[in-house]
Amino acid sequence: MDKITEIRIEEILDEENNLKYYWIYYYQNDEIRIIGKSSVKPQCFRQVARYLK
C-alpha cells in the first residue's frame, strides 16, 4: 500500500506578474507528487469512513 504522509496547498503570490494561484501536491513514499495548479482556493474538508465486518 502507498504511504501518503502529507497533502499541501500553497498560496503563491507572483508580484512580478500580478498573479495569485495555489499549488496542490502531496508526499507519497517520500516523493513529491503534484496534483495541480488552481486560480481558485481549494476547499478542504475531512471525511471519516468506518467499515463494519
Secondary structure by P-SEA (a helix, b strand, c coil): cccccccbbbbbbcccccccbbbbbbbcccbbbbccccccbbbbbbbbbbbcc
